[in-house]
């Protein structure tokens, strides 16, 4: 297996994108008046999300180029992706399920529960946002 060249600067760009998102959310949390010279945080901080996703997708594509040629390699790739994403998402599903019941006496629609648990919520109109905050 050939080793890909390290693309200098990609980690710092992902870090900057992540910090844009964090600072954007922190700036919006307290209802405080923000100084005019810091207003760029709330005006442009949200651009960190698409920047982070685009760069991450590029890095995945770059890193796996030529390495997903067989069914076994594809299975291994998707299994690793699942175990990287699903456990925390399922914990958050359980948290929100309990939170919605305890705080709002709201029962999660079983169809939304199913589409969220199977990661198919983007395929069903009206389920795109799921019931877990930011589950898009």
N, C-alpha and C positions, 0 to 999 in steps of 0.2 A: 504494500500500500504506500503510495507516494505521499510525502508530507507536504501540505500546502504552505506557501509562504505566509508569514504573519503580516497582516495588513496593518501597518503602523497607524495609529490614530483612531482606530475603530472603537477601542475600549473607552477612550476619553470622550468620544462623541456620544456613545451610549450613556456614559456617566452624566454628561451635560444634559442630555435629553431627560434622563431620570430625575435629575435635580430640578429641571424646569417644571416637571410635573409635581414634585414635592413642594417646591416653593409656591407654585400656583395654588395648590390646595391649602397650604399653611396660610397664605395671604388671604384666602377667602373664609377661613374658619372663624376668626374673631370678627365681630362687627366693629372694627376700628377703622378710623379714617387713615388712608394710606398717603404718604407723602407723594407729591406729584412726580418726583424723579424716580420713584419706585413703581409707578403705575404700569410700566412695561411688563411687570411680572403677571398682573392679571390680564393685560391685553394680549400677551404673546406666550405665556407659560403653557397654555393648552396645546401648543404646537409640538411640545415634547413627546406627546403620545404617538402621533403618526411618525415622527422622526425615529423614535425608539423602535416601533414595529417595523418600519421599512428597513432600518439598518439591521435589525435582528433577522428579518427574513433574508436579506442579502447575505448575511454571514452564514446562516444555515445553508442557503443554496451554494455558496462558495465552498463551505467546508465539506459538504456531501457530494459535490460534483463528481460524477463518475463512480460513486460508491454505492449507489442504489440500483444496481443492474439486475439483481436477482430477487425473487420472491422472498427468500430468507433475509436478505439485507433490508428489504422494505419492512418485513415483519418486525425485525429487530429495531429498526428506526422508530416505527410507530409505537411499539411497546415501550421503548424508552421515553418517547414524548408523552405517552399516556401517564406513566408513573411519575413523570416530572410535574405534570399539571393537575391530574385528577385528585390525588389525596387532599391537597389543600382546598381545592374547590368543593369536594364532598364535605370537608369539615365546615366550610362556610355555608354550604347548603343546610347542614344540620343546625348551625348557629342561627341562620335567618329563619328557618322553619320554627324553631323555638321562640326566637325574638318576636316574630310576627304574631304568634299565638299569645305569648305572655303580655306583650305591650299593647297589642291592638285587637286581640281576640279574633284574628284573621287566620283562616285556614288556607293553605296554599292549594291552588287548583291542581288536582292530580295530574292533569295533562301537562301543566307547566313543570311539575315535579319530574315527570317522566322525560320530557324533552330536555330539561336541564341535566338530569342524571346521565342521559345518553349523548350529551353534547350536540343535540340536533335542534336546539331552540332557534337557530338562525334559518332553519328550513321551514318553519311553521309561522305563518303570519300571526302577529299578536303575541308571539312568544320570544321575539328577538332579544328583548332585554332580560329574559329570564325572571327569576324572583330574587336572585342574589344580586346585591348592588354591584354594578359594573361587570356583569357576567357576559357581556357581549363578546 
